Amino acid sequence: MPKLKTCNICKRKFRPSEVGRIQIVKKLEKGKVEIWICPACVPKIKERLKDLNILY
């Protein structure tokens, strides 16, 4: 059984190999933090980044 990831926005479970998903990794002194975003939530995130003038 493949491991499933949970979207940090909508809490939906999805496969990590799914097309269109986003994975953000923040490295810390002790380990790392992973943020997973499912393909359904990606347009919301892109729109928010455009509003903040981070994504052009």
N, C-alpha and C positions, 0 to 999 in steps of 0.2 A: 504494500500500500504506500503510495507516494506521500511525502510530507506536504501538508498544506500550510499556507501562510494566511494570516488574518489581516485584513485591511484596517489601517489605523483610523480611517475616516468612518466607514460604514460597518465595520466589524464582520464583513462577509469573508468566508474562507475561499481561497482560490489556489491554483497550482502556481508555484514560483516560475515555471517555464511559460506561463500564459503570455501571449503577445499583447503589448501595450501597457504592461504594468510598470510601476516605478519602484525602485529600491534605493533608499537613501541610507548610507552608512556613515555614522559619526564616530570617529575613533577617539577614545578617552584614554587617560593614563592607565586605568585599570579596565581593559576590555573595550567593547564597542556597543553602540546602540543602533539597531536597525529599524527603519521605518518602511513599511510596505504599503503601497497604494494600488488598489485593484484597477483594472481597465475602465470600469464604470465611473470611478471617481476622478480619473485623470483629467477630463475636461474641466471639472470644477477647480482643480488645482492650477491648471494652466491659466484659466480665466483670472483667478486670484493673483497669480504671479504677474500677469499683464497689468492688473490694477495697481500693483506695487512697483511697476516699471522694472521688474527683475527679468522678465522674459519679454523679448521683443518680437 
